[in-house]
Amino acid sequence: MAEKNKQRLSYIDWMRGLACVFMFQTHCYDSWLSDDARHSTWFKWSQLGGTLPAPLFLFLAGISFALVTDRLRSKGITAGEIARITIRRGAEIFGLGLLFRVQEFLLGWRWVPWTDLLRVDVLNIIGLSMVLMGAVCYASVPHVSSAAETAQGISRERAISIVVSLLVALTIALATPPLWTTHRPRWLPWYLESYVNGVHIFGKPQPWLFPLFPWAAFAFAGLAAGFFLMSDWARRNEAKAVLSLGGGGAALWALGLWLDARPERLYAVYDFWHSSPEFFFIRVGVLLLLLTLSYVWCRWGAGQWGFSPLIQMGTTSLLVYWVHIEFVYGRFSILPKRMNSIPAATLGLATIFSAMLLLSLARTRLGKKRA
């Protein structure tokens, strides 16, 4: 059982480390490539890969949230106490997101506008999503104790959690298009509306920001997947459970493509790449397929043949996210911005990866207090 738990956490960490790699390459090429290199096919593929890190981090935050909640339930901790613990952790992450914006503002003093202090970034939304997940889990099954599993391997409590998580994810995805266009909450101040649709100070939603709609939906999709993976049946049939999620991911991908090809449109304004439920279905499908591939790689592939850089980095993803930004986009960028060829930027990417891996190792070896 201890080995199974180790395996389970390893493939989640490996997937989180993969998200870090996608993030590094996206940020490095975006910051360092010259204008000529930015018109290359290489750069276009790099930016396409850049659509994965944020959904991955939010999806994995949902899975991790489910793991923590399940562990607390198994100890007999009350629903109210679980909600307090998880909501507090979400508030801490949100506070770190605000602190990160203050750091970036101070390091960019004189050329960074003050409005960047209120920019909605991925850490902010991860924190708020965790707060929402804690509240939803408490509201959906506040009176149910940790019950025994049914003959099918999924308890009533767990089944309710899965269904409610899926419904919340679907509701957020379906509400996104009107909240971005025809039913924008314009009556809110821009810094609050930005948490709904990412409008910031630009008068219209910005696709490069991370508002609750649609990004929190990825966290709730991960929450549902996490509760399923923690069911008694999934524990006994781990490979079948993960492979079934992969099959569901392929079905979601096909569903999104089919809906996009339909001539009928549910919304007055349709933006496939940024706010459509169809693209959300496709991306969740990709995430589930990546989850399956990560499991296969860590169980039957080379994911755990000795030391795994991705598993190591996945255990300290918040730290490497926080630090690498300043050495790629910030004042201490290791290469001049917008002035490099693809080979030079690739060498810089390898340097960032190596440095962040060493930082991750130091963080693990030193421990929390000494670090």
Buried (B, 14 or more C-beta within 10 A) or exposed (E): EEEEEEBBBBBBBBBBBBBBBBBBBBBBBBBBBBEEBBEBEBBEEBBEBBBBBBBBBBBBBBBBBBBBBBEBBEEEBBBEEBBBBBBEBBBEBBEBBBEBBEBBBEEBEEEBEEEBBBBBBBBBBBBBBBBBBBBBBBEBBEEBEBEEBBEEBBBEBBBBBBEBBBBBBBEBBBBBBBBBBEEBEEEBEBBEBBBBBBBBEEEEBBEEBBBBBBBBBBBBBBBBBBBBBBBBBBBEBBEEBBBBBBEBBBEBBEBBBEBBEEEEEEBEEEBEEBBBBBBBBBBBBBBBBBBBBBBBBBBEEEBBEEEBBBBBBBBBBBBBBBBBBBBBBBEEBEBEBEEBBBEBBBBBBEBBBEBBBEBBBEBBEEEEEEE
